[in-house]
C-alpha cells in the first residue's frame, strides 16, 4: 500500500492524492467487473480544519463525511454556504439529542441504528414537512443508511444482522424514512471481506442499492464486493490530529 502523506496543503497536492485514490478505485472496480462510476469517494475530514478541506474542494471533490455533529457545526456551514453543491455525510454515532442539529447540517446520515433515533427522525421529518409548506426552498430531509454491527460486537453501534429486516421495515413502512442503504465497520481483528459480503447480501435481500463500506486500508476489497461509497480519511488527510 502506498505511504500515507500528511494533509494536503495545496490544491495540486490535494488533486494528486485524489487522483491516486481514484486510480486505485478504477482498478478495483474494473477487476470486479463493475462500471467506473459505480462507487463514490467520501473524504472523511474528522479532526481536520477547514484549511485542510478547502484544497480538496478546490481540486473538485464534493462528497465529504464527518464523525461528530459539533465538529461539523464548527466548520461546515461556512464551507457549504461557499460551495452549495457539497454533500455531507454523518458517519459517526448520533445521539438523539443531537438529531435536530444533525438534520440541519447533513445531507445523508449513515448511522441510523436504533428505534429511538428512528422515531426522533420521523418526528423531525414531519416538522420539516410543515415548514416546507411555507418555504418552498426548504432543503430536503436527509437520506439514511442503517448501520449494521456485522460482527455482533457488544461495544459497537449498529443493528445485528438478525434484527435488520424488521428494523428496515419499521423505518421505511411505519416511519416513512428514506433509507437508501447499509453501512458497516467490520471488527478490526477480522478479515473485512466476509463482513462486506454479508452486508451486500443483506442489502440485496432488502432491495437496497447503496453500500457504505471500506476505508483507507480495505477499500479495494470493499469495492470488489459491491461498495457504492468508500470512506477515506487517512489516505487523503494523513493521520488524525
WOZI-V753020 format. One record per run of one state. SS is the DSSP state (A for helix, B for strand, O for the rest). FROM is the first residue (numbers start at 1). TO is the last residue. Records with the same first field share a line. If there is no record, write none. Layout:
SS->FROM-TO  FROM-TO
This chain:
O->1-10  32-39  45-49  59-62  67-68  83-86  91-95  106-107  113-114  135-142  149-158  160-160  175-178  185-192  207-209  213-218  225-228  233-233  238-241
A->11-31  50-58  69-82  96-105  115-134  161-174  193-206  219-224  234-237
B->40-44  63-66  87-90  108-112  143-148  159-159  179-184  210-212  229-232
